Amino acid sequence: MDEQVNDLYTIDYIYSLPDGERAELIDGQIYNMAPPARTHQRLVSQLNVKIVNHINSHSGSCEVYPAPFAVFFEQ
């Protein structure tokens, strides 16, 4: 039986993507992401305001980032 070998992507591939191209790297696989729709952006904006207001009203020190933000988890 032939064993199929899948190419695994690395973080270097993510860094080589053109500006504005959105993708996620999960366990060596690339998942291309469509840009968010207008409704999504409107809801995210409204939710962001509510979260920031809640944090500020409780003298919290958290920061909220509503835009896409690169997050890297290491195992």
C-alpha positions as CSV (number, residue, x, y, z in Angstrom):
1,M,0.0,0.0,0.0
2,D,1.4,3.4,-1.0
3,E,1.5,6.0,1.8
4,Q,0.4,9.4,0.8
5,V,2.5,12.2,2.3
6,N,0.9,15.6,2.7
7,D,2.9,18.7,2.6
8,L,2.8,20.6,5.9
9,Y,3.0,24.3,5.9
10,T,5.0,26.3,8.4
11,I,4.8,29.8,9.9
12,D,7.2,31.0,7.2
13,Y,4.4,30.4,4.7
14,I,2.0,32.6,6.6
15,Y,4.6,35.4,6.8
16,S,5.2,35.1,3.0
17,L,1.5,35.8,2.2
18,P,0.8,39.1,0.4
19,D,-0.7,41.9,2.6
20,G,-4.4,41.5,3.0
21,E,-4.5,37.8,2.3
22,R,-6.0,36.0,5.3
23,A,-5.3,32.5,6.3
24,E,-4.9,30.3,9.4
25,L,-2.3,27.7,10.0
26,I,-3.5,24.8,12.1
27,D,-1.5,21.7,12.6
28,G,0.5,22.4,9.4
29,Q,-2.6,22.9,7.2
30,I,-3.6,26.2,5.6
31,Y,-7.2,27.4,5.8
32,N,-7.9,30.4,3.6
33,M,-10.3,32.9,5.0
34,A,-12.7,35.1,3.2
35,P,-12.9,38.7,4.3
36,P,-15.6,39.5,6.8
37,A,-19.0,40.6,5.6
38,R,-20.4,44.0,6.4
39,T,-22.9,42.5,8.9
40,H,-20.1,40.7,10.7
41,Q,-18.1,44.0,10.9
42,R,-21.1,45.9,12.2
43,L,-21.8,43.3,14.9
44,V,-18.1,43.2,15.9
45,S,-18.0,47.0,16.2
46,Q,-21.1,47.0,18.5
47,L,-19.8,44.2,20.6
48,N,-16.4,45.9,20.9
49,V,-18.1,49.1,22.3
50,K,-20.0,47.1,24.9
51,I,-16.9,45.2,26.0
52,V,-14.8,48.4,26.3
53,N,-17.5,50.2,28.2
54,H,-17.9,47.3,30.6
55,I,-14.1,47.1,31.2
56,N,-13.9,50.9,31.7
57,S,-16.9,51.0,34.0
58,H,-15.1,48.4,36.3
59,S,-11.7,50.2,36.1
60,G,-10.3,47.2,34.2
61,S,-6.9,47.2,32.5
62,C,-7.7,44.9,29.6
63,E,-7.3,45.9,26.0
64,V,-9.7,45.1,23.2
65,Y,-8.6,44.6,19.6
66,P,-11.5,44.5,17.2
67,A,-9.4,44.0,14.0
68,P,-7.9,40.8,12.9
69,F,-4.9,40.2,15.1
70,A,-2.1,37.6,14.7
71,V,-2.1,35.1,17.6
72,F,0.4,32.3,17.8
73,F,0.1,29.3,20.1
74,E,3.0,27.1,20.8
75,Q,2.7,23.5,22.0
